Amino acid sequence: MIMPELSRLGRSRSDVLDVLNKLTEKQVQVYSVKGNFQLNGTDMQSKVMRTMLGLFAEIERDLISYRTKEGLHAARTKGKILGRPKGPGKSRLDPFKPEIIALLKNGAKKNSIAKRYGITPPNLLNWMKKHIYFASLFKKT
């Protein structure tokens, strides 16, 4: 297998290592044009490169984790509230509540209402459940 560079094998270094290990197991010879080296698993250079790549991937993961934790700590000390806001939140359907009520009272199908507002039927149903007013519209009598 010939490739321009190792990063093309996966999105992260660990993905690249996984692919390289599988290729080695299947005895596929890998040549990197940009790095000008081979990773065919039979020579010392290949083993050293794979080990180095594994080490770099582990260090990279640790650094990302450390920076993330540091950033979260700094945000908390500044008083920033982290996470998703509490409560039902806002929906893009909220401004159309009167229209949706009218459509439902006139017998419009939920699928057509969802399509009209560019959402999926399950999203429409979830939105309807969160609005107490709708409970009375859908009770079976």
N, CA, C and O of each residue as an XYZ file, in Angstrom:
564
protein
N       0.854     -1.161      0.000
C       0.000      0.000      0.000
C       0.907      1.233      0.000
O       1.824      1.329      0.816
N       0.659      2.157     -0.895
C       1.429      3.394     -0.973
C       0.490      4.545     -0.656
O      -0.608      4.635     -1.203
N       0.938      5.431      0.242
C       0.089      6.559      0.624
C       0.944      7.807      0.740
O       2.151      7.725      0.967
N       0.300      8.988      0.580
C       1.080     10.228      0.665
C       1.635     10.469      2.065
O       2.795     10.855      2.210
N       0.822     10.247      3.097
C       1.288     10.413      4.474
C       0.408      9.590      5.407
O      -0.716      9.232      5.055
N       0.927      9.291      6.600
C       0.227      8.413      7.542
C      -1.098      8.988      8.023
O      -2.024      8.232      8.316
N      -1.207     10.296      8.109
C      -2.440     10.897      8.637
C      -3.644     10.576      7.764
O      -4.783     10.733      8.205
N      -3.415     10.133      6.547
C      -4.522      9.783      5.645
C      -5.181      8.452      6.001
O      -6.233      8.113      5.461
N      -4.566      7.705      6.905
C      -5.123      6.400      7.281
C      -6.255      6.497      8.293
O      -7.026      5.548      8.436
N      -6.375      7.617      8.998
C      -7.417      7.736     10.014
C      -7.526      9.157     10.513
O      -6.724     10.022     10.158
N      -8.531      9.388     11.344
C      -8.781     10.731     11.876
C      -7.879     11.081     13.049
O      -7.547     12.247     13.261
N      -7.489     10.080     13.797
C      -6.626     10.331     14.953
C      -5.428      9.392     14.879
O      -5.410      8.442     14.097
N      -4.446      9.673     15.695
C      -3.248      8.830     15.694
C      -3.590      7.398     16.105
O      -3.021      6.441     15.578
N      -4.529      7.259     17.054
C      -4.889      5.898     17.469
C      -5.580      5.153     16.328
O      -5.397      3.946     16.176
N      -6.374      5.866     15.525
C      -6.976      5.228     14.345
C      -5.891      4.768     13.381
O      -5.952      3.663     12.842
N      -4.897      5.628     13.170
C      -3.793      5.288     12.270
C      -3.072      4.042     12.772
O      -2.765      3.139     11.993
N      -2.803      3.996     14.084
C      -2.116      2.834     14.653
C      -2.935      1.558     14.498
O      -2.393      0.496     14.190
N      -4.240      1.669     14.711
C      -5.106      0.498     14.544
C      -5.044     -0.025     13.112
O      -4.931     -1.229     12.884
N      -5.118      0.898     12.149
C      -5.064      0.494     10.745
C      -3.713     -0.138     10.435
O      -3.636     -1.176      9.779
N      -2.646      0.503     10.917
C      -1.303     -0.050     10.670
C      -1.158     -1.450     11.257
O      -0.590     -2.335     10.616
N      -1.663     -1.657     12.465
C      -1.579     -2.982     13.089
C      -2.355     -4.027     12.287
O      -1.888     -5.153     12.112
N      -3.528     -3.657     11.806
C      -4.324     -4.606     11.005
C      -3.636     -4.915      9.681
O      -3.630     -6.057      9.221
N      -3.052     -3.871      9.069
C      -2.331     -4.101      7.819
C      -1.119     -5.008      8.038
O      -0.814     -5.859      7.203
N      -0.434     -4.820      9.163
C       0.729     -5.650      9.489
C       0.306     -7.101      9.701
O       0.977     -8.027      9.246
N      -0.828     -7.289     10.405
C      -1.340     -8.647     10.625
C      -1.632     -9.345      9.303
O      -1.433    -10.553      9.178
N      -2.103     -8.583      8.315
C      -2.446     -9.148      7.010
C      -1.254     -9.138      6.059
O      -1.385     -9.450      4.875
N      -0.086     -8.773      6.595
C       1.170     -8.753      5.855
C       1.126     -7.831      4.640
O       1.687     -8.136      3.588
N       0.446     -6.695      4.810
C       0.416     -5.673      3.770
C       1.581     -4.729      4.023
O       1.759     -4.245      5.141
N       2.365     -4.470      3.004
C       3.490     -3.552      3.147
C       2.995     -2.129      2.939
O       2.283     -1.847      1.975
N       3.373     -1.236      3.844
C       2.911      0.143      3.823
C       4.113      1.053      3.588
O       5.127      0.961      4.281
N       3.978      1.936      2.594
C       5.029      2.899      2.278
C       4.450      4.307      2.350
O       3.413      4.593      1.751
N       5.118      5.166      3.075
C       4.707      6.560      3.171
C       5.605      7.392      2.263
O       6.821      7.422      2.453
N       5.018      8.063      1.283
C       5.778      8.847      0.320
C       6.344     10.101      0.987
O       7.526     10.410      0.835
N       5.504     10.815      1.719
C       5.933     12.070      2.326
C       7.008     11.843      3.400
O       7.993     12.580      3.453
N       6.825     10.844      4.239
C       7.796     10.547      5.287
C       8.995      9.763      4.785
O      10.011      9.655      5.471
N       8.865      9.213      3.572
C       9.921      8.429      2.951
C      10.367      7.264      3.843
O      11.559      7.062      4.077
N       9.375      6.500      4.337
C       9.698      5.324      5.128
C       8.660      4.248      4.887
O       7.582      4.506      4.351
N       8.999      3.051      5.289
C       8.068      1.930      5.143
C       7.707      1.375      6.516
O       8.516      1.384      7.444
N       6.482      0.896      6.619
C       5.983      0.311      7.873
C       5.431     -1.078      7.580
O       4.247     -1.351      7.781
N       6.302     -1.938      7.107
C       5.821     -3.256      6.716
C       5.911     -4.298      7.816
O       5.546     -5.455      7.608
N       6.398     -3.893      8.994
C       6.378     -4.797     10.139
C       7.476     -5.815     10.183
O       7.557     -6.580     11.144
N       8.340     -5.862      9.171
C       9.380     -6.880      9.166
C      10.741     -6.336      9.571
O      11.639     -7.105      9.913
N      10.900     -5.029      9.535
C      12.214     -4.482      9.877
C      12.138     -3.641     11.148
O      11.052     -3.307     11.622
N      13.294     -3.309     11.683
C      13.392     -2.557     12.930
C      12.809     -1.150     12.783
O      12.170     -0.645     13.705
N      13.027     -0.517     11.627
C      12.530      0.838     11.402
C      11.005      0.886     11.556
O      10.468      1.817     12.157
N      10.326     -0.099     11.020
C       8.866     -0.143     11.099
C       8.396     -0.274     12.542
O       7.466      0.408     12.972
N       9.053     -1.161     13.278
C       8.670     -1.370     14.676
C       8.908     -0.105     15.490
O       8.075      0.267     16.316
N      10.033      0.554     15.264
C      10.344      1.788     15.990
C       9.328      2.874     15.637
O       8.842      3.576     16.524
N       9.009      3.015     14.368
C       8.050      4.049     13.939
C       6.669      3.798     14.556
O       6.015      4.730     15.024
N       6.232      2.539     14.552
C       4.923      2.228     15.146
C       4.919      2.526     16.643
O       3.946      3.057     17.179
N       6.016      2.178     17.307
C       6.116      2.442     18.752
C       6.111      3.940     19.020
O       5.445      4.401     19.947
N       6.846      4.702     18.220
C       6.875      6.159     18.390
C       5.502      6.764     18.132
O       5.051      7.642     18.868
N       4.851      6.295     17.096
C       3.512      6.815     16.795
C       2.553      6.518     17.940
O       1.719      7.354     18.289
N       2.670      5.330     18.524
C       1.829      4.983     19.671
C       2.096      5.889     20.857
O       1.170      6.340     21.530
N       3.374      6.154     21.107
C       3.749      7.045     22.200
C       3.231      8.454     21.953
O       2.682      9.083     22.857
N       3.404      8.950     20.731
C       2.910     10.292     20.401
C       1.398     10.379     20.559
O       0.882     11.384     21.047
N       0.691      9.340     20.153
C      -0.767      9.343     20.280
C      -1.181      9.396     21.747
O      -2.106     10.120     22.113
N      -0.491      8.626     22.580
C      -0.810      8.628     24.010
C      -0.524      9.991     24.640
O      -1.330     10.497     25.421
N       0.619     10.581     24.303
C       0.958     11.910     24.834
C      -0.053     12.941     24.366
O      -0.479     13.798     25.140
N      -0.436     12.857     23.104
C      -1.415     13.803     22.558
C      -2.748     13.703     23.305
O      -3.349     14.724     23.637
N      -3.211     12.480     23.569
C      -4.464     12.292     24.306
C      -4.363     12.883     25.699
O      -5.287     13.546     26.170
N      -3.225     12.639     26.365
C      -3.037     13.174     27.717
C      -3.031     14.693     27.725
O      -3.620     15.311     28.612
N      -2.371     15.299     26.745
C      -2.327     16.765     26.670
C      -3.715     17.355     26.406
O      -4.082     18.370     26.997
N      -4.469     16.730     25.534
C      -5.829     17.211     25.253
C      -6.678     17.134     26.512
O      -7.412     18.072     26.826
N      -6.583     16.025     27.236
C      -7.341     15.861     28.474
C      -6.933     16.908     29.503
O      -7.786     17.509     30.157
N      -5.637     17.123     29.646
C      -5.130     18.095     30.616
C      -5.614     19.503     30.273
O      -6.069     20.232     31.155
N      -5.521     19.891     29.005
C      -5.952     21.236     28.602
C      -7.455     21.412     28.781
O      -7.914     22.487     29.166
N      -8.211     20.373     28.506
C      -9.660     20.452     28.683
C     -10.009     20.659     30.147
O     -10.822     21.523     30.480
N      -9.398     19.869     31.023
C      -9.656     20.012     32.460
C      -9.227     21.377     32.963
O      -9.910     21.985     33.787
N      -8.086     21.864     32.465
C      -7.602     23.181     32.851
C      -8.585     24.269     32.425
O      -8.875     25.184     33.196
N      -9.090     24.170     31.211
C     -10.052     25.138     30.692
C     -11.351     25.134     31.474
O     -11.902     26.195     31.764
N     -11.848     23.949     31.819
C     -13.075     23.846     32.603
C     -12.884     24.450     33.995
O     -13.762     25.142     34.509
N     -11.730     24.177     34.592
C     -11.441     24.731     35.916
C     -11.386     26.261     35.853
O     -11.937     26.938     36.720
N     -10.726     26.800     34.836
C     -10.636     28.263     34.688
C     -12.018     28.874     34.487
O     -12.311     29.935     35.037
N     -12.866     28.218     33.706
C     -14.217     28.734     33.476
C     -15.030     28.722     34.767
O     -15.765     29.669     35.048
N     -14.900     27.642     35.560
C     -15.636     27.561     36.829
C     -15.178     28.642     37.802
O     -16.001     29.245     38.492
N     -13.861     28.891     37.862
C     -13.370     29.908     38.801
C     -13.830     31.302     38.395
O     -13.927     32.190     39.242
N     -14.116     31.507     37.110
C     -14.641     32.800     36.651
C     -16.152     32.896     36.855
O     -16.761     33.923     36.555
N     -16.752     31.820     37.366
C     -18.183     31.840     37.656
C     -19.067     31.409     36.501
O     -20.289     31.541     36.580
N     -18.486     30.904     35.444
C     -19.281     30.468     34.298
C     -20.036     29.191     34.653
O     -19.478     28.267     35.244
N     -21.290     29.159     34.290
C     -22.118     27.971     34.525
C     -21.939     27.050     33.327
O     -22.221     27.428     32.190
N     -21.469     25.843     33.598
C     -21.181     24.892     32.532
C     -22.333     23.920     32.343
O     -23.131     23.696     33.252
N     -22.405     23.355     31.169
C     -23.420     22.347     30.885
C     -24.644     22.931     30.217
O     -24.733     24.130     29.950
N     -25.560     22.063     29.963
C     -26.796     22.449     29.300
C     -27.673     23.222     30.270
O     -27.764     22.872     31.446
N     -28.321     24.281     29.777
C     -29.199     25.050     30.661
C     -30.355     24.193     31.189
O     -30.855     23.308     30.494
N     -30.764     24.468     32.420
C     -31.872     23.721     33.014
C     -33.197     24.237     32.440
O     -33.302     25.371     31.974
N     -34.177     23.377     32.493
C     -35.491     23.764     32.018
C     -35.764     23.224     30.627
O     -34.912     22.576     30.019
N     -36.966     23.499     30.129
C     -37.354     22.931     28.846
C     -36.588     23.515     27.662
O     -36.527     22.882     26.608
N     -36.008     24.689     27.804
C     -35.267     25.289     26.699
C     -36.202     25.912     25.681
O     -37.425     25.872     25.815
N     -35.602     26.476     24.685
C     -36.387     27.124     23.634
C     -36.349     26.259     22.391
O     -35.370     25.566     22.115
N     -37.429     26.319     21.660
C     -37.528     25.571     20.424
C     -37.854     26.537     19.303
O     -38.470     27.580     19.523
N     -37.442     26.183     18.116
C     -37.786     27.052     16.988
C     -39.271     26.961     16.652
O     -39.774     27.739     15.842
N     -39.976     26.009     17.274
C     -41.422     25.904     17.077
C     -42.206     26.844     17.982
O     -43.375     27.122     17.715
N     -41.582     27.338     19.048
C     -42.288     28.194     20.007
C     -43.026     29.374     19.362
O     -44.172     29.635     19.730
N     -42.415     30.092     18.419
C     -43.154     31.216     17.811
C     -44.379     30.781     17.006
O     -45.276     31.587     16.757
N     -44.419     29.519     16.601
C     -45.522     29.028     15.771
C     -46.580     28.281     16.580
O     -47.449     27.622     16.010
N     -46.507     28.385     17.901
C     -47.422     27.648     18.758
C     -48.887     27.880     18.392
O     -49.631     26.907     18.263
N     -49.339     29.140     18.217
C     -50.751     29.343     17.855
C     -51.117     28.692     16.517
O     -52.202     28.128     16.369
N     -50.202     28.777     15.549
C     -50.476     28.165     14.248
C     -50.601     26.646     14.379
O     -51.497     26.037     13.795
N     -49.708     26.050     15.138
C     -49.711     24.592     15.290
C     -50.981     24.144     16.002
O     -51.575     23.130     15.635
N     -51.400     24.891     17.015
C     -52.651     24.556     17.712
C     -53.820     24.608     16.738
O     -54.666     23.715     16.719
N     -53.857     25.668     15.927
C     -54.944     25.800     14.952
C     -54.918     24.653     13.948
O     -55.965     24.096     13.617
N     -53.746     24.301     13.467
C     -53.642     23.199     12.512
C     -54.123     21.889     13.123
O     -54.838     21.123     12.477
N     -53.730     21.633     14.371
C     -54.149     20.401     15.031
C     -55.662     20.379     15.253
O     -56.304     19.344     15.077
N     -56.228     21.525     15.641
C     -57.683     21.585     15.865
C     -58.447     21.381     14.562
O     -59.557     20.848     14.565
N     -57.848     21.809     13.444
C     -58.501     21.639     12.141
C     -58.272     20.265     11.538
O     -58.724     19.987     10.428
N     -57.559     19.393     12.277
C     -57.389     18.014     11.836
C     -56.178     17.756     10.967
O     -56.109     16.718     10.308
N     -55.226     18.663     10.945
C     -54.022     18.447     10.139
C     -53.218     17.280     10.721
O     -53.152     17.097     11.936
N     -52.624     16.513      9.843
C     -51.805     15.379     10.272
C     -50.492     15.887     10.868
O     -49.928     16.886     10.420
N     -50.027     15.175     11.885
C     -48.774     15.570     12.545
C     -47.589     15.504     11.582
O     -46.677     16.326     11.663
N     -47.599     14.527     10.671
C     -46.522     14.421      9.683
C     -46.460     15.655      8.791
O     -45.377     16.165      8.506
N     -47.610     16.128      8.356
C     -47.615     17.304      7.479
C     -47.208     18.563      8.244
O     -46.562     19.446      7.679
N     -47.577     18.654      9.518
C     -47.159     19.797     10.342
C     -45.647     19.780     10.513
O     -44.985     20.810     10.384
N     -45.114     18.612     10.800
C     -43.659     18.490     10.968
C     -42.941     18.882      9.685
O     -41.947     19.608      9.722
N     -43.437     18.410      8.563
C     -42.815     18.731      7.274
C     -42.890     20.233      7.001
O     -41.940     20.822      6.484
N     -44.003     20.842      7.344
C     -44.202     22.283      7.114
C     -43.156     23.118      7.852
O     -42.697     24.136      7.335
N     -42.779     22.690      9.060
C     -41.829     23.457      9.868
C     -40.409     22.900      9.803
O     -39.528     23.345     10.538
N     -40.192     21.930      8.927
C     -38.844     21.413      8.695
C     -38.263     20.603      9.836
O     -37.060     20.662     10.090
N     -39.103     19.848     10.524
C     -38.633     18.993     11.610
C     -39.171     17.582     11.393
O     -39.973     17.351     10.488
N     -38.732     16.649     12.219
C     -39.225     15.278     12.106
C     -40.467     15.111     12.978
O     -40.630     15.835     13.961
N     -41.337     14.175     12.635
C     -42.526     13.940     13.465
C     -42.204     13.643     14.937
O     -42.905     14.154     15.810
N     -41.166     12.833     15.257
C     -40.849     12.623     16.675
C     -40.471     13.922     17.395
O     -40.820     14.110     18.560
N     -39.756     14.820     16.700
C     -39.421     16.103     17.318
C     -40.675     16.924     17.600
O     -40.772     17.584     18.634
N     -41.634     16.880     16.676
C     -42.892     17.593     16.892
C     -43.614     17.018     18.108
O     -44.121     17.771     18.939
N     -43.665     15.694     18.217
C     -44.350     15.065     19.349
C     -43.668     15.418     20.673
O     -44.344     15.689     21.665
N     -42.330     15.415     20.691
C     -41.609     15.802     21.911
C     -41.922     17.244     22.289
O     -42.146     17.553     23.459
N     -41.936     18.108     21.307
C     -42.245     19.513     21.562
C     -43.669     19.636     22.123
O     -43.914     20.404     23.053
N     -44.588     18.881     21.554
C     -45.977     18.931     22.009
C     -46.101     18.437     23.447
O     -46.879     18.997     24.219
N     -45.352     17.400     23.826
C     -45.411     16.862     25.188
C     -44.889     17.857     26.218
O     -45.351     17.871     27.358
N     -43.931     18.687     25.822
C     -43.335     19.647     26.745
C     -44.243     20.846     27.012
O     -44.028     21.582     27.975
N     -45.238     21.043     26.181
C     -46.139     22.185     26.341
C     -47.449     21.687     26.938
O     -48.233     21.001     26.283
N     -47.661     22.047     28.184
C     -48.787     21.539     28.972
C     -50.123     21.802     28.281
O     -51.045     20.991     28.374
N     -50.221     22.912     27.603
C     -51.476     23.268     26.947
C     -51.929     22.180     25.996
O     -53.129     21.958     25.832
N     -50.971     21.488     25.360
C     -51.321     20.486     24.382
C     -51.896     19.223     25.012
O     -52.557     18.443     24.326
N     -51.665     19.014     26.267
C     -52.155     17.786     26.912
C     -53.660     17.651     26.766
O     -54.175     16.554     26.550
N     -54.367     18.774     26.884
C     -55.831     18.721     26.786
C     -56.292     18.450     25.349
O     -57.380     17.913     25.140
N     -55.487     18.811     24.381
C     -55.884     18.599     22.982
C     -55.844     17.138     22.581
O     -56.566     16.720     21.676
N     -54.998     16.351     23.253
C     -54.773     14.991     22.798
C     -55.318     13.934     23.756
O     -55.061     12.743     23.579
N     -56.063     14.360     24.761
C     -56.666     13.381     25.655
C     -57.800     12.676     24.943
O     -58.600     13.297     24.244
N     -57.853     11.389     25.131
C     -58.962     10.625     24.539
C     -60.147     10.733     25.475
O     -60.033     10.489     26.677
N     -61.260     11.094     24.923
C     -62.468     11.232     25.750
C     -63.450     10.136     25.472
O     -64.520     10.097     26.079
